[in-house]
Amino acid sequence: MVVDLELRLRRLTVDEALPRLDQYLNAAFMAGMPSVRIVHGKGTGVLRKAIHQALIEHPLVKSFRLGGCGEGDFGVTIVELANH
């Protein structure tokens, strides 16, 4: 299965984005990917906060951080997935 290195969730509502996030994380884990990028945009921060809360609770997520300079800054979250 081919899974993109990043998931773009910009301009989606929280209700639209969270199910897509869960499906993507499951697919990335099954594909053996060590890490992925979640593009949520900068905006008001509502989507970013909801995504971060979902990542805290997700069993396949080992850790996550905001993107650094050149990675998308606070419009992107870098997720490290749990080991198989």
C-alpha positions as CSV (number, residue, x, y, z in Angstrom):
1,M,0.0,0.0,0.0
2,V,1.3,3.5,-0.9
3,V,0.7,6.2,1.6
4,D,1.6,9.8,1.1
5,L,4.3,11.3,3.4
6,E,1.9,14.0,4.5
7,L,-1.8,14.5,5.1
8,R,-3.3,17.9,4.2
9,L,-6.2,19.0,6.4
10,R,-6.2,22.7,5.8
11,R,-9.6,24.4,5.4
12,L,-11.4,21.4,6.9
13,T,-13.6,21.5,10.0
14,V,-12.5,19.5,13.0
15,D,-15.4,17.1,12.4
16,E,-14.1,16.5,8.8
17,A,-10.4,16.4,9.7
18,L,-10.3,14.0,12.7
19,P,-11.7,10.9,10.9
20,R,-9.3,11.5,8.0
21,L,-6.4,11.8,10.5
22,D,-7.3,8.5,12.2
23,Q,-7.5,6.6,8.9
24,Y,-4.3,8.2,7.7
25,L,-2.3,7.3,10.8
26,N,-3.6,3.7,10.7
27,A,-2.6,3.4,7.0
28,A,0.8,5.0,7.6
29,F,1.5,2.6,10.5
30,M,0.5,-0.4,8.4
31,A,2.8,0.8,5.6
32,G,5.7,0.8,8.1
33,M,6.3,4.6,7.9
34,P,8.3,5.9,10.9
35,S,7.0,9.4,10.7
36,V,4.5,11.6,8.8
37,R,3.6,15.3,8.3
38,I,0.1,16.6,9.1
39,V,-0.6,20.0,7.4
40,H,-3.3,21.8,9.3
41,G,-2.4,25.4,8.5
42,K,-1.8,28.3,10.8
43,G,-5.3,30.0,10.9
44,T,-6.9,30.4,14.3
45,G,-5.3,27.3,15.8
46,V,-8.6,25.5,16.4
47,L,-7.8,22.7,14.0
48,R,-4.2,22.4,15.2
49,K,-5.4,22.1,18.9
50,A,-8.0,19.4,18.0
51,I,-5.4,17.4,16.0
52,H,-2.9,17.6,18.8
53,Q,-5.5,16.4,21.3
54,A,-6.3,13.5,18.9
55,L,-2.6,12.7,18.6
56,I,-2.1,12.6,22.4
57,E,-4.9,10.0,22.6
58,H,-3.9,7.9,19.5
59,P,-2.4,4.5,20.3
60,L,-0.1,4.5,17.2
61,V,1.5,7.9,18.0
62,K,4.9,7.8,19.8
63,S,5.4,11.6,19.8
64,F,4.7,14.7,17.8
65,R,6.0,18.3,17.5
66,L,5.3,21.4,15.5
67,G,7.3,21.8,12.3
68,G,10.5,23.8,12.6
69,C,11.9,26.5,10.3
70,G,11.7,25.2,6.8
71,E,9.2,22.4,7.8
72,G,6.1,24.5,7.8
73,D,6.5,26.1,11.2
74,F,3.3,26.0,13.3
75,G,1.2,25.1,10.3
76,V,2.5,21.6,10.2
77,T,2.9,18.8,12.9
78,I,5.5,16.1,12.5
79,V,4.3,12.8,14.0
80,E,6.6,9.9,15.0
81,L,4.7,6.7,14.8
82,A,5.0,3.8,17.3
83,N,7.3,0.9,16.4
84,H,5.7,-2.2,14.9
